[in-house]
Amino acid sequence: MVFAVVTLVVTYVAAGFAVCLLPPVTHGLASAYVTEDISPFNRDQLVRAADATRDFSFGRHDEKALYRTIYDLDREYLDATAGKAANEPGFPNLAVVSDANNLEELRLSCKGASERFCYTEDVVSHLEDCNVIMRKAVPVLVVCAAGAVAALVYARMKCGRRATGLVLMISGAGVLSVFLLFGAWAALDFEGFFTTFHEVFFSQGNWTFYVDSLLICSLPTEFWMGMGVCWLVTSIAASTTSVLVGWRLRKN
């Protein structure tokens, strides 16, 4: 019974995480919240940067594709300014790129450049950390989900309908309580919540960047608030369903 409750709790929490990893979620939130007013790039370009960032952190993890996207954005900005952007402080040295599919040349073009125009080594390092966490977490969450299903089947066969309903109700109620507390914290002090979250998972401290950096302009605070809402709503929906189904089983 305890095993069933624990694995179900993890599964309900993971359901929200899984939704946040979906490419359409990143694209939709970025389209709504990118801050082009303080960036040299327009809304469409920042959304492309957001999509590439998500794909590198939680998708294909193709570093060349990430750098190529950034290079294309800088090339477009250079062309739009008739070459004048090359004289702006911190603009990448695009001249070193003779082959836009050469990862080493793409990296070299960003070396010493400003975060406004490209992803620095610190930015890429942070995205790497995100990918590591995801790769470690996903197998564990999949195992927990499978364990939860097996535990429910076992509980139904060995303990009966009412016991299974109790497991569903306890699991759902537990997640609802925790998520409502976290939701209230985030609603009252999102910056504090966001900072604490990063301090726990990125204790090495490589997660702070300038407000006008390409990363922050494409994934601003409002974007992460939207992600939090998606996670909250999904996990609460799963937990509420669990409580209702459990109550129904016990009632009948």
PENOR-V64629 format. One line per field, one symbol per residue. ss: DSSP state (a for helix, b for strand, c for the rest). burial: I if it has 16 or more other ideal C-beta (glycine too) atoms within 10 Angstrom, else O. Layout:
# PENOR-V64629
ss: ???
burial: ???
This chain:
# PENOR-V64629
ss: caaaaaaaaaaaaaaaaaaaccaaaaaaaaaaaccaaaccccaaaaaaaaaaaaaaaaccccaaaaaaaaaaaaaaaaaacccaaaaccccccaaaccccccaaaaaaaaccccccccccaaaaaaaaaaaaaaaaaaaaaaaaaaaaaaaaaaaaaaccaaaaaaaaaaaaaaaaaaaaaaaaaaaacaaaaaaaaaaaaccccccccccccaaaaaccaaaaaaaaaaaaaaaaaaaaaaaaaaaaaaac
burial: OOOIIIIIIIIIIIIIIIIIOOOOIIOOIIOOIIIOOOIIIOIOIIIIIIIIIIIIIIIOOOOIIIIIIIIOIIOIIIOOOOOOIOOOOOIIOIOOIOOOOIOOIIIOIIOOIIIIIIIIOOIIOIIOIIOOOOOOOOOOIOOIIOIIOOIIOOIOOOOOOOIIIIIIIIIIIIIIOOIOOIIOOIOOOOOOIIOOOOOOOOOOOIIOIOOOIIIIIIIIOOIIIIIIIIIIOIIIOIIOOIIOOIOOIOOO
